Amino acid sequence: MLQPFTKRVIEVIRSIPEGHVMTYGQVARVAGSPRAARQVVRILHSMSQAHKLPWHRVVNAKGEIAVKDEETRLMQELYLQGEGVGVSGQGIINLNKYLYDPADSMGMDD
């Protein structure tokens, strides 16, 4: 059985629309635990496949692809570009342009 926070993280990640990204910290905050960005990383790492999560839509606070594995990093870049997200040669996404704010669609105040 999944913990409530884990369930909320999965729901938040699933809600990120194609062509947008969220940061680990932002996912944690929206899921109810603002300081749990590292937990979001662990959930993504361990549950993306089983829950068919759009893992590639989550980046670090600087808009960088934070995956260390070169092959996975390249896959993330290609998936994002395939959805129309601009990724620089350094693997950086313009958060001003592509950041998704679920508060806009969930009717939440932020």
C-alpha positions, 0 to 999 in steps of 0.5 A: 500500500502506498503512503499518502504522500507517495500517492499525491506525488504520483498524482501530481506527476501524472498531471504535468501536461505534455510540453511542460515541466515541474521541479522536484521541489515544486512537486513536493510542495504541491503534494503537501511536503515542501521539503521533500524534493529528495523523496520525489526523486526516490519516488520517480526512480523507483515507481516511474515504470510501474506507474507509467509516470512521465518522469521526463517532465521533472527537472531540478530547480535550475531547470536542469536535467539532473539525471547522471546516467548519460543514456537516461539523460539523453532519453529525457532530453529527447522526450522533452524535445519531442513534446516541444520543450526547448532544451539547451545544449547544456540540458537546461529548460527555460522554466519561465516558458515551460514550467507548469503550475498546477495551481492554475488548473486545480483551483488552488491558491499559491 
